[in-house]
Amino acid sequence: MSEQYVVMKLGNEFYGASVMQVISIERMMNISQVPRTLSYIKGVVNLRGTVTPVIDLRERVGLTRNGQESDATRIVVTEVNDMTVGMIVDAVEDVVSIEDGGIAPPPPVVGGIHAVYLKGVAQVGDRLLVILNLEKILSDVELEQLQEVDRQVRG
């Protein structure tokens, strides 16, 4: 058996998210800011009539932002803990299949990202792919804040 992963780029590193959690991949769009939220919660977007909170994945995992968006910047719309959340990434590269057993446990820190956010690492061709644990990307407190943003916007 194998599982498919969407390959996303943050800086010079490649990250994977299970295709089972990815709803869509969108071009960068206008994000409406929401006051009094964590710095990496960028605001909300209207996706085909659904208001969706958006986070900056690079900021969330502790990587520095090295410039502005480019034509390759995307919002990866995911389902995390029964909530739809958009994640800004530098680029989406492709979709790869990884065989069961092809993911090694993560080292304590990979590229400055703590292992709590990671499911593991996998060698895909000539590059190392860091597999994200999307459930851990957002803590309970952050999910509550995103849900509050959702309530504020919907009224």
N, C-alpha and C positions, 0 to 999 in steps of 0.2 A: 504494500500500500504506500501511497505517497500523498502529500498534502501540497496544495498550491499556495504560494505567497506572492503578494504584490511587493515588488522591490522599489523602495523609495530612497532618495538620496538626501542626506543632510550633510552639508559641507562636502568632505571627501569620502564620507563613510556611506555604506549601503545598509539599509534596514529592511526587514521584511515584516509584513502583517498578513495574517491568514486571510485568504480571499473570502472565507466564510464570514468575516466580520466587515469586509469592505462593501459598502452599498454602491458608491459611485466615486468617480474621480472627476473633479471639476476644475476648470480654469479659475485663476484668481479672479475674484469679484469684489465689489464694494462691500466692506464689512461695517455694519453699524456698531459703533462702540457702545458699551454699557458701562455706566459709571460704577465705581467702588467694587471692582473685581480684581482678581489676581492679575499680575502684569502679563502673564502668558495667555490669559483669556482675552482674545482680541475683540470679541463682540459676537454679533449674530449676522447670519445671511438668510435671505429668503430663497430656499431651494424648491422650485416648482410648487410654491404655495405653503411650504413648511418652513417655519422659522427654526434655524439650526445654529446652536452655539459653535464657535470656532476657536480653537486654541492654536498657538504656535508650537508645534512639536519640538522644534529646535530649542526654544526657550524652556519648554517644560522639562526636557531631559538634561538641561544645564549646559547646552552648547551655546557659544556666543553667536550672535547674528553678525554675519560678515557682509553687510551691504543690503541692498534693497532686493525686492522681488525681480525676477526675470521672466521672460516668456515661458520658461520651463516650470515656474512655480505653480504648484497645484494645491487644491484642497482635497484631501482624501476623506471622504465621508464614511464614517464607520459606525457600527453598532457596538457600544460599550456598556455593559451592565444595563441592558434594556433602554439605553438612551442613545439617540443619534447625535454624534459629535463630529464636526469637521476638524481636520488637522492640517495645518499649513506645512508643506514640505518643499524642499528646493526643487525636486523633480521626481517624477515617477518613471522608472526605467523600463520595467517589464514585469511579467509574471513567470515565476519559476516553480518547478515541482521539486520537492525534497522528499526523498524516500524516508520511511520510518526508520529511526535509528541514525539518520543523517544529521541530526541536530545534537551537538555536544553541549553539556551544561555550561553556562556562562562563567567566565572568570569573574572575580569580585568587581572589577571595573573594566569596561571596554570603551575606549575612546572618550573617557571621562563620564560615561553613563554608569550609574550604579546597577548592580545585578538585579535589584528588586524589579526593575522595569523590563528585564530581559527573560525570555524563555530559553535562549541559548544562542549558539553560533553554528553556522553551517558553511562549509566550503562549497561554493557554487561556481564551477568553472575556475577562473583564475582569481576570483574575489571572495572575500570573507563577508558573509551576510549575517548581520546581527538580527536575530528574531525577537521582535518586541512582544511583550506580554501586555496587550492593550488594557486588560482589566486592572493592571497595576499602575498604568500611566496616570490614571486619575484616582486619587484617594477618595474616601467617603466624604471628607470635607469639601473637596473640590467638586465632586458630583453634586453635593447639596448646593454649592454655589452656582453651578451650571443650571441646576433645576430652578433655582431662584431667578436666574437670568431669564430662563424660559417663562416662568410665571410673570415676571415684570413685563416682558414683551407681549405676552398673550393677554395680559390684563386680568 
